Amino acid sequence: MLQVFNDLKKRVALIDDVTDFCIERTLEYGDKKISFKYPRKGSHATDLKNEYYIRTKDDEYVIKSVADGEETNSYIAQLNIEELESKQFIYGYKSTEKTITACLTEVLSGTGWTVGVCSITKKRTIEKEESCTAWELVKECISTYRVEIDINSIDKVIDIYEQLGSDKGSYIMEGLNLKKLSRTKTTYDFFNVIIPIGKDGLEINVNGKNYIENFDYTSKRITRIWKDERYTNTESLIEDATAKVKEASRPVEAYAVEIKDLAAQSDMYNIIDYDLGDVVTLISKNNRIKTKQRIVKIIEYPKKPKNNSVELSTAKKTFSQIQKSAQEITKQQAIEAAKNIVSASAIALTSDNPSENVTREEFETFKQDIEQRLSVLEGGE
């Protein structure tokens, strides 16, 4: 059920007969958007106008695109962050060595938005010399503090995390839930030696060196100077320079994946459920791929989960291990689901296609992993 509000925030319609309803969520800035179709001559077609608001059970959106069709119109609505985009800092903004909570509390003041969950204690400097908006400063904070956010646009709350998601032990693999896969690996911004320089020529000293290096991927040496006047102490400069060179010193992998969202179609498969930010193990025999990747984008069709898809990218941070409390299923459901996964995966391997590149030994390792989890569940440990 979609609630529609006019530009004065007065509710004008309740709609439950839209088609192709889709929710798209991305990790980078916590952004979300929805799209759907509605009959051109439907009873509420005149209520779906540009700059009107749509509220779902979770979020509020602003209609930004209306495309007329012969029989149905197509609509796209973006997450409503109007107050953040409207607050202007005409002469720029500067916050010196503050926590992200302190910085954003100041930035959000007067917008109706607040900071919710946040346990980040490190301090950084945020500086914009030119005019900017509160939303631009939120994005600057995400980059500078190296955090991820979850936006609640109904309550107007921004929750801040070191990282979203976890590694629940979920798999995406051929014969189970992988339908289609494409991969790109890029090194356009590659370097493996960084010379960081802070305010007033501030340099670091790490074992007598004024640079940080990372040769995990290749021994060739590509150097970059990184100068940022916002850094006034070497501890923060070293911490962030180390993170930067770690990311830049290896190829960036990105995967576009069409999946069978089994967890959305049946509770039996909750053990392979996933969410934005989660780490999943991707296995493709045909593409010689076996890797852990983060989910950075989810496109979901609540009424047609078979059309769901995800985008994966190289995990940039370390994730905590699976915890029993994160499994929102009963012990018996988990046991039966795991058995089904092993069975489905075994069927997938019986074809013995010579072109397939995940070996039977690798599958046995995967199977043993699942069975090990079964023994823990059945033993009640």
N, C-alpha and C positions, 0 to 999 in steps of 0.2 A: 504494500500500500504506500503510495506516494502522496505526501501532502504538498499542495501548491500554494504559495503565498505571493501576493502582488508586491509591487515595489514599495508599498507602505507597510509591508509585513502583516497584511491582513489575509487570513486563509480564505482562498477562493475555490478550492477544489480538493477532492480526494479521488485519486485515480488508482485503479487496480488492474486495468486491462492493457497496460503497455506491453510491447513485445520486444524481443532481443535486448532485454535489460542487461547492462554490463557495468561492472565496477572495476576500475583500473587503479591499482595502488602501486606507488613507487617508493623505494627506500630512501633515496638521496635526500629529499627535503620533506618527507612525510606527505607528499602530495597525493590527492585522490581526484578522480573525476568519474562521472557516470554518463552513459549514453543509452538511448532507447528509441523506439519507434512508437508512434501513436496515429490512429486513423485520421486522415486529413479532415474528414467530416464527422469526427467523433464529438461527443457532447461537450468535451472539455478542451477541444483544440484551441479555442480562442483564449483559454486561460494559460496556455503554455507560450509565454512571450519572452523575448530577450530581456534579461535583467530581472526576471521574476525568480522566485526562490523555490527550491524543491527540498523537502526534508524527508529523509529516510529514518529508519529506527536508530541509525548510528550517527548520521552527519547531515549537514545542511550545505546545499550547493546553489550556485547561481547559473541560470541558463545563459550560455554564451553563444550558442549556435543553433539556428533553426533552419533546416533544409527542407523545402517543400517537395513533396513527391506526388505522383499521380494518385496514389491511393493512401499512402502513409507518409507522414513527416518524420524526419530524423532530428534528434535533439542531442546536444552535448552540454553538460553542466559541470562547472569546476567547483572545487571546494570553496566555501565562502570564507574568505579572509579579508573582506573589504575594509574592516577597521584597521588591519595591519598595513594594508596598501595605502590607506588614506592618511595615516599619521605621517606627517612630513617633518624631517629635520633639515630645515632650509640651509643652515650653515654647517652641516655635517654633524658628526658625533664622535666623542672620544670617551672611552672608559679605560682607566689605567689599572692594571693588575688587580682585577676583580674576579670573583667566581662568576660562572655563567648565570647562576640564579640572581646574583646582585645586578649584573649587567642587564639581563632581560627584564627584570622587575622594573628597572628604570626605563627601558625602551618601551615596555608595554603600558606604562602608566597612562591612564586616560583613555585607553582603547576598549576597556571592558574585558580584555584578555589577561590571564594570569599564568604563572609558572606552576605546574602541578608537581608530579614526582620528579625529584632530582637529587642524586647523591654525589654529584661531581664536585670535588673540592678544589681542583687545580685552578690557578689564577692565570689569566691572560689579559692582553691589551687589545681592545677593539678600537679602530680609528678609521673614520671616513671623512675625508677633507671636503668632498663635494656633497651637495644635497642628496638625501636618500630617504627611504621610507622605513618604517618599523619592520616590514617584512624583509626588506633587503638586509637589515641588521640581524634579523633572526637567522637568515641564511649565512651571513658572515660569521655568526657565532657557531653555527654547525660546523663550518669549515675550520675555524681557528681552534675551537675547543675539541675538535675531532669527536663529535657526538652524533647521536641519531635521535629523532624526535617522533612522537606520536601525537597527532593533532585531533582534539575533540572540538569540532566546530559548533556543536550545539551548546555545550557548557563553556566554550571559549577558553579551553585549557591546553597548554602545551606541556606534555610530559617529556622529560629529557633523560636519555640513557647513554651509558658508555657504548652500548650496542643493543640492538633489538634482536629478538629471536634467540634460538639455542640449537644445539645439535641433539635432536631427539632420536637419532639413529634411523632416519627415514631414507628410503632408496627410491631412485628413479631409474628404471632399467627396462631393457627390451624384454618382451614377453610378460611383463608385469603391468607397467603403467606408462611406458615411454612410447609415444606414437611417432613423433618426428623430431629431428634434432639438427641444428646447424651451429657451427662454431666459428668464432673469429679470435685470432690472437694478434695483438698489436704491441708495438714498442715505439710508437711515435714520440713519447715523452721519456724515453729510456735514459737513465744515468745510474751509475753505481758508486760515485764519489761525490759528496756534497760538502761545500765549504760554507758554513752558515755564518752570517754576520748580522749582529743586532744593532741596537741604537748606539750612535756615536762610535761606530767601529768595533763594537763588542765582539770578541772572538771567543772560541771555545778552546779548551786544552784537554784532550782525551789521550792519555798516555804520551804526552808530548806532541800530539798532532792537533792541527787546527781544522781537521776535516774528519768526516765519518765515511766509512766505506762498507760495501756489501758485495762480495763476489760469489754469492751462493749460486747464481745462475750462469755467469760467465766470468772468465778471468780477464777479459779485455777491460780497459779502463776508460770510462767516459765521465768527465768531471763537470759539475755545475756549481756556480756560485749562487747562493740563496741569501739575499739581503732583505731584512725586514726590520724596520725601525721600531716596531711595536715591542720587540723583545729587549728587556732591560736586565735580565739575569741569565746566567749561563745554563742553569739547571733546566729552565723551560726551553731554551734554545737547543740544548743537546737532545732533550726528549722529543721535540717535534722534528728536528732534523733527522734523527734516527728513524722515526716513523716514515718520513718522506722518502728517504733513500731506500728503505725496505720495500715500499710500494713501487718505486720507480725502477728498481734494479731487476725486475723480472717482467715477462710479457703479461699484459692484461688479457685475461681470457673472458670471453662472453659467449653465452649459449642461449639460443632461442629454442624453447622446448615446448612441443605440444604433448600434452599428457592425458591419460585417462585418470581423472580425479576420483579415484576409487573411494577415498575417504568421504567425499561429498555425496557420493552415490549410495553408500552403505556404511552403517556403523561398524560392520564387520572389519573394515579396513582402517579404523581410526589409528592403528599403530603406525601407519605410513602417512598420517596427516602432516601438514606443514603450514607455515605462515610466513609472512614477510620477515626477512632477516634470518630465517632459519638456515642452518647448514644441512645439505642433503648429499648423499653419495650418488653420483651419476655414473652409471655403467652402460656402455654401449660396445658390444662386441664388434659390430660392423665398422665403427669409427675408431677402434683401439683406444677407448677412453675409459678410465676408471679414476675418478677424482672427486674430491669434496669441494662443493661450491656453495655460495650463499644465494638465496633467493632475493633478488633485488627488484623484481617487478612481478605482480600477479594480476592477471586479467581473468575475472571470474564472471560466469553467467549463472546466477542463483537458480534460475528455472531450467537451465540446460548445462549442468556441470560437465557434461562430456565435451563441451567446447572450451573449457578452461585451459589456460596456458600460463607458463611462467618464463621469466628470464633469469638466468643464473650468471654470476660473475665471480671472479676469484675472491675468496675470503681474505679480507685485509686485516682481520683482528682475530685474536684467540678466543674461542668460545668455551664456556664451562661444559663439563660432561653432563650426560643425561641424568636427571633426577627423577625418582619414582613419582614425586608429587606432580611432575609435569604431565604425567600420563593420566588424562581425564577419562579413563575407561576402567571398567572392572577387570579384576585379574583374569577371570574366565574369558572375557571378550578378547583380552590381549593374547591369551594362549591360543584361542581358536583363530584369531587373525594371523598370528605368526605362522601357524601350521598351514594356513591357506597360502601365505606368501611363499613358503618353501615349496609347496605343491605346485603353485603356478610357475615358479621359477624353474623347477625341475622339468616341467612340460616344455618350457621354452628352450631347454638345452637338448631335448631329445632329437631335434632336427639334425644335429651334428653337421651343419653346413660348414664346409672347409673354409669359407671366407670369414667365418665368425672368429673374433680374436680374443674374447675373454675365455680363458681356458677352463676346462672342467675342474682343475685344481683351484682356480680362483673362485669358481662357484661353490666348491665344497667349503672353502674358507668362509664365504658368505653364509652358507647354510649352517655351518658350525656356530657362527656368530648368533644367528637367529635361535638355534637350538639351545645355546648357552643362556640366552635371555629367557627362553621357555623354562629351563631348569630353575632359574632364579624365581620366576613367577610362580611355578608350581610348588617350589619349596617354601614360598612365602618369606624369603629373605629380604 
